[in-house]
């Protein structure tokens, strides 16, 4: 696929990130194959660059999770609910992006297929990141429960970081990591109230404190602390405690990430976000202009009319992104760019 020249580190320094963000107005996202998925308060969208270099997008209305699920209103519990929905949307977005990036017209995955895929992923996760570290710790820790849990946790952390590093060597995954950076940079500019122009977006860092990579790292580190209190249990209790304990840790991780991600200027928030931001050096890369263009397109498609009017008023939105939104919404008249 033809590529434009990547951005370089000689670009102007990024502006200072905003200090406080309303959680109800935050935007999330995910990199997909040759594109970006964005999750706005009232909808989610995916934009993908096809082999002919055109950008296509889809948009699905999806109300606030807290309004659709009471469990999503409960602190600690809501993190688990958000994680499950994020995984479901992620699989749907990946399926659609794979079809469009390949220039194929196929039937998207059904809910049953998504369910089976997620179940298989969970089984693989349990085997690699729960059982394997426990087996390694059991082989070298002796009778000490503390040593067992520390070795188990460190092994899990090494496997996690090593897995990210290994897959990042792939050219295809490297492209996904570039779109990951474009996603973060676009969200930074949007939430800072800056224009969604390519020039404005490219000034921001590709790392973001609310990234799912940070979430997973907090879960891994938190599980080391939690499971240390369990001593060295038998295998049945060990597996059960990990399967039940990790969702508990995930609930805490979500609250920490949510808090630190909306108060990025605070010292404590920056300290909590720092390990995840460091790890994102492996999962994000500086994108080129065409990838930023796709991320902006996905974002303006996900936003509602009032939010888009605000964005257009800031000026600089690429005409291609507005055209993608016009096609998705079936709007006959072109937008007036700010």
Phi and psi in degrees as a GROMACS rama.xvg file:
@    title "Ramachandran Plot"
@    xaxis  label "Phi"
@    yaxis  label "Psi"
@TYPE xy
-66.1322  136.186  UNK-2
-123.937  145.924  UNK-3
-86.489  166.883  UNK-4
-64.3664  128.185  UNK-5
-64.822  158.413  UNK-6
-69.9678  155.017  UNK-7
-117.755  169.012  UNK-8
-74.5255  -1.4551  UNK-9
-86.6515  2.79694  UNK-10
-64.1057  160.658  UNK-11
-56.5931  149.025  UNK-12
-61.8514  145.169  UNK-13
-69.1665  145.201  UNK-14
-69.4761  163.061  UNK-15
-67.4436  135.077  UNK-16
-71.8935  148.992  UNK-17
-62.7458  147.808  UNK-18
-82.4841  -29.675  UNK-19
-144.885  134.336  UNK-20
-127.702  133.902  UNK-21
-66.4105  118.322  UNK-22
-56.9022  -28.3968  UNK-23
-73.6281  -13.1504  UNK-24
-112.689  6.58296  UNK-25
-74.1709  156.96  UNK-26
-121.949  139.474  UNK-27
-117.314  177.585  UNK-28
-173.725  -174.987  UNK-29
-161.514  140.22  UNK-30
-78.879  141.819  UNK-31
-127.814  -170.284  UNK-32
-72.6929  114.752  UNK-33
54.4413  35.243  UNK-34
-173.715  -168.632  UNK-35
-140.533  137.57  UNK-36
-102.654  136.371  UNK-37
-122.934  138.895  UNK-38
-117.545  105.563  UNK-39
-95.0249  172.786  UNK-40
-55.599  -32.9859  UNK-41
-116.875  0.996945  UNK-42
-166.01  166.773  UNK-43
-130.416  152.216  UNK-44
-141.122  161.632  UNK-45
-135.023  132.458  UNK-46
-122.202  135.457  UNK-47
-135.879  140.327  UNK-48
-91.1874  121.372  UNK-49
-82.6553  168.343  UNK-50
-55.7031  -28.4409  UNK-51
-85.1171  8.84051  UNK-52
77.9935  -0.0842574  UNK-53
-78.8253  155.801  UNK-54
-105.223  127.062  UNK-55
-117.769  154.312  UNK-56
-147.53  160.121  UNK-57
-133.16  155.791  UNK-58
-138.415  133.306  UNK-59
-125.977  126.455  UNK-60
-69.0907  133.8  UNK-61
-151.474  106.122  UNK-62
-63.1513  170.892  UNK-63
-57.5193  136.053  UNK-64
-61.3504  -35.2226  UNK-65
-65.4136  -24.2251  UNK-66
-85.9542  -19.6913  UNK-67
-100.333  -18.3081  UNK-68
-142.787  116.301  UNK-69
-62.0281  -31.441  UNK-70
-63.4588  -25.2743  UNK-71
-74.7988  -2.64654  UNK-72
-97.8928  -8.50758  UNK-73
-94.149  119.23  UNK-74
-54.3359  145.125  UNK-75
78.1263  -45.63  UNK-76
-73.357  -36.8576  UNK-77
-62.4186  -26.8563  UNK-78
-61.9717  -39.1145  UNK-79
-68.6175  -41.1401  UNK-80
-65.1161  -43.8105  UNK-81
-63.4784  -41.1748  UNK-82
-61.6623  -44.0296  UNK-83
-64.3362  -43.8861  UNK-84
-67.3186  -36.4261  UNK-85
-63.4014  -39.7187  UNK-86
-64.7344  -41.9563  UNK-87
-63.7926  -47.9888  UNK-88
-63.9731  -36.8346  UNK-89
-62.0322  -43.0764  UNK-90
-64.5646  -40.8983  UNK-91
-64.1534  -42.288  UNK-92
-65.3275  -42.064  UNK-93
-63.4603  -41.4368  UNK-94
-60.7419  -46.8768  UNK-95
-67.1554  -41.911  UNK-96
-66.0506  -36.1375  UNK-97
-62.7278  -39.9119  UNK-98
-66.5152  -45.4883  UNK-99
-72.3583  -38.4574  UNK-100
-66.8076  -27.5006  UNK-101
-89.2112  -5.33493  UNK-102
72.7233  27.6068  UNK-103
-109.536  154.599  UNK-104
-116.391  98.4489  UNK-105
-127.733  164.738  UNK-106
-70.8159  133.29  UNK-107
-68.3547  164.18  UNK-108
-63.2512  140.093  UNK-109
-81.3522  168.124  UNK-110
-60.9531  -36.3973  UNK-111
-65.6473  -41.653  UNK-112
-65.6869  -40.0368  UNK-113
-63.0044  -41.5596  UNK-114
-61.2294  -45.2881  UNK-115
-64.8882  -39.5203  UNK-116
-63.9801  -43.6513  UNK-117
-65.339  -37.7559  UNK-118
-64.3838  -43.0849  UNK-119
-63.4538  -41.2588  UNK-120
-61.8587  -38.4757  UNK-121
-65.857  -41.4606  UNK-122
-62.6876  -44.216  UNK-123
-63.5602  -40.3727  UNK-124
-61.063  -45.7295  UNK-125
-62.7627  -40.2629  UNK-126
-68.4887  -43.7985  UNK-127
-81.9091  -43.1864  UNK-128
-101.864  -3.47967  UNK-129
-118.11  -57.8364  UNK-130
-71.8154  -44.5795  UNK-131
-61.1106  -46.3942  UNK-132
-62.3623  -36.167  UNK-133
-66.3553  -40.3679  UNK-134
-63.7791  -42.2399  UNK-135
-64.1613  -42.7947  UNK-136
-66.4771  -39.7386  UNK-137
-64.0299  -27.4936  UNK-138
-78.6887  -21.5587  UNK-139
-126.877  -4.06643  UNK-140
-89.996  -12.3231  UNK-141
70.014  -139.313  UNK-142
-99.6587  -4.18174  UNK-143
-75.976  122.698  UNK-144
-69.0227  -37.6308  UNK-145
-65.3541  -46.9218  UNK-146
-61.3265  -40.9573  UNK-147
-57.6884  -49.4451  UNK-148
-70.715  -34.9327  UNK-149
-66.1116  -45.7824  UNK-150
-63.9877  -41.2885  UNK-151
-60.4517  -46.4496  UNK-152
-65.9906  -42.9321  UNK-153
-64.9528  -39.8505  UNK-154
-62.389  -41.802  UNK-155
-63.2492  -40.087  UNK-156
-65.2063  -42.6714  UNK-157
-64.1627  -42.1914  UNK-158
-61.9256  -42.2268  UNK-159
-63.5381  -52.1192  UNK-160
-66.2916  -41.0667  UNK-161
-63.2295  -38.6956  UNK-162
-61.2289  -45.3168  UNK-163
-62.7757  -42.01  UNK-164
-64.7568  -42.2479  UNK-165
-65.7486  -48.5659  UNK-166
-67.2874  -25.8964  UNK-167
-68.8918  -15.0282  UNK-168
-73.8034  -17.6758  UNK-169
-74.8064  136.938  UNK-170
-62.4339  -39.6528  UNK-171
-64.9394  -45.2788  UNK-172
-68.255  -33.6458  UNK-173
-58.0256  -38.6991  UNK-174
-63.9406  -41.2958  UNK-175
-62.1713  -40.6001  UNK-176
-64.0756  -32.692  UNK-177
-67.6592  -42.6306  UNK-178
-65.4737  -31.9326  UNK-179
-59.9999  -44.6328  UNK-180
-63.3829  -40.6419  UNK-181
-62.7936  -39.502  UNK-182
-58.9637  -51.0564  UNK-183
-62.3334  -43.8324  UNK-184
-63.3958  -39.1475  UNK-185
-66.6747  -41.711  UNK-186
-65.5544  -41.2443  UNK-187
-54.2952  -51.4278  UNK-188
-63.6807  -42.8872  UNK-189
-62.2015  -48.978  UNK-190
-72.7894  -19.1613  UNK-191
-85.4814  -3.34563  UNK-192
77.8683  18.2256  UNK-193
-90.308  161.91  UNK-194
-60.4039  146.732  UNK-195
-93.6669  52.4752  UNK-196
-93.2618  158.122  UNK-197
-61.1691  -39.3121  UNK-198
-63.807  -40.0932  UNK-199
-70.3542  -46.4449  UNK-200
-63.2039  -38.5028  UNK-201
-67.7195  -12.2243  UNK-202
-80.4059  -12.4982  UNK-203
-92.9912  156.865  UNK-204
-74.4523  152.602  UNK-205
-76.9561  -7.21677  UNK-206
-94.1208  149.931  UNK-207
-141.424  135.234  UNK-208
-65.7702  -19.969  UNK-209
-95.6057  13.198  UNK-210
-64.5401  149.192  UNK-211
-63.0433  -26.6929  UNK-212
-61.8341  -42.4748  UNK-213
-63.2659  -40.219  UNK-214
-59.2341  -47.5256  UNK-215
-64.6768  -38.0414  UNK-216
-65.5731  -41.1476  UNK-217
-62.2731  -38.4589  UNK-218
-62.5267  -45.4558  UNK-219
-62.959  -47.1878  UNK-220
-67.3036  -40.0292  UNK-221
-65.1917  -35.8859  UNK-222
-66.1684  -31.9976  UNK-223
-61.0728  -44.6521  UNK-224
-67.2722  -48.1293  UNK-225
-62.6634  -48.5655  UNK-226
-73.0576  -14.8537  UNK-227
-62.3986  -30.387  UNK-228
-75.3039  -9.82661  UNK-229
-89.5378  -4.07124  UNK-230
67.9313  -145.506  UNK-231
-116.562  89.8757  UNK-232
-78.7804  169.405  UNK-233
-68.1197  167.845  UNK-234
-62.6217  -38.7151  UNK-235
-63.7558  -46.7423  UNK-236
-69.89  -34.5212  UNK-237
-61.11  -49.8432  UNK-238
-64.1343  -44.4557  UNK-239
-63.4427  -42.9306  UNK-240
-64.8233  -35.5058  UNK-241
-71.9567  -43.5556  UNK-242
-64.9894  -36.4419  UNK-243
-88.4415  -30.9993  UNK-244
-75.6099  -36.378  UNK-245
-61.8719  -41.4135  UNK-246
-60.4813  -34.3934  UNK-247
-64.1949  -46.2086  UNK-248
-61.9128  -37.9842  UNK-249
-61.8538  -36.7663  UNK-250
-62.5006  -44.8805  UNK-251
-65.0672  -41.3545  UNK-252
-60.8467  -41.6283  UNK-253
-62.2469  -43.8475  UNK-254
-64.0616  -42.292  UNK-255
-63.6317  -44.1405  UNK-256
-67.086  -40.7301  UNK-257
-63.2658  -41.953  UNK-258
-69.0316  -49.8562  UNK-259
-68.0214  -32.2773  UNK-260
-71.4582  -20.9886  UNK-261
-102.354  2.92583  UNK-262
-135.477  54.1839  UNK-263
-65.5818  -16.224  UNK-264
-88.9069  -12.4516  UNK-265
-74.5784  146.107  UNK-266
-62.9388  -46.8965  UNK-267
-64.5283  -41.6397  UNK-268
-62.1887  -42.4423  UNK-269
-65.5616  -37.2226  UNK-270
-66.1603  -40.9645  UNK-271
-67.6702  -36.0967  UNK-272
-81.6963  -19.7174  UNK-273
-55.8105  -49.1484  UNK-274
-58.1067  -41.7401  UNK-275
-67.5885  -37.3563  UNK-276
-65.2645  -39.4002  UNK-277
-61.9621  -43.5805  UNK-278
-64.4582  -28.7181  UNK-279
-67.4989  -10.4793  UNK-280
-61.1908  -23.4861  UNK-281
-90.4821  -28.5952  UNK-282
-103.403  -4.18181  UNK-283
-128.625  150.934  UNK-284
-138.533  159.504  UNK-285
-69.8339  121.309  UNK-286
-83.2319  168.051  UNK-287
-92.2707  175.392  UNK-288
-63.4312  -34.9248  UNK-289
-67.3042  -31.4404  UNK-290
-74.2352  -37.8439  UNK-291
-62.6423  -38.3635  UNK-292
-59.5386  -40.8253  UNK-293
-66.3189  -42.9329  UNK-294
-62.9683  -42.7561  UNK-295
-63.1933  -40.993  UNK-296
-59.5972  -45.5592  UNK-297
-61.942  -40.5937  UNK-298
-66.2625  -45.8945  UNK-299
-70.0466  -23.3601  UNK-300
-74.2925  -36.0766  UNK-301
-72.5388  -32.7533  UNK-302
-71.0452  152.15  UNK-303
-81.2935  176.774  UNK-304
-59.9215  -42.7093  UNK-305
-63.6398  -43.0096  UNK-306
-65.9827  -39.191  UNK-307
-67.6193  -37.9866  UNK-308
-59.6948  -40.4616  UNK-309
-63.9464  -43.8459  UNK-310
-63.9661  -44.2322  UNK-311
-62.6953  -37.0636  UNK-312
-63.0818  -24.8439  UNK-313
-73.1196  -22.2129  UNK-314
87.1422  160.785  UNK-315
87.0994  -3.62268  UNK-316
-63.926  127.626  UNK-317
-55.7587  136.813  UNK-318
-60.5376  -30.4804  UNK-319
-64.89  -37.1278  UNK-320
-67.8998  -41.4789  UNK-321
-66.2522  -34.1525  UNK-322
-66.8466  -39.1845  UNK-323
-61.5247  -44.3905  UNK-324
-63.273  -41.3831  UNK-325
-59.9967  -41.4765  UNK-326
-67.5271  -44.3516  UNK-327
-62.6128  -40.5821  UNK-328
-86.4917  -7.06281  UNK-329
69.4888  31.2533  UNK-330
-82.504  130.717  UNK-331
-83.6011  -35.5066  UNK-332
-93.9851  144.454  UNK-333
-71.5956  155.925  UNK-334
-73.9755  148.792  UNK-335
-91.2878  113.61  UNK-336
-72.29  142.939  UNK-337
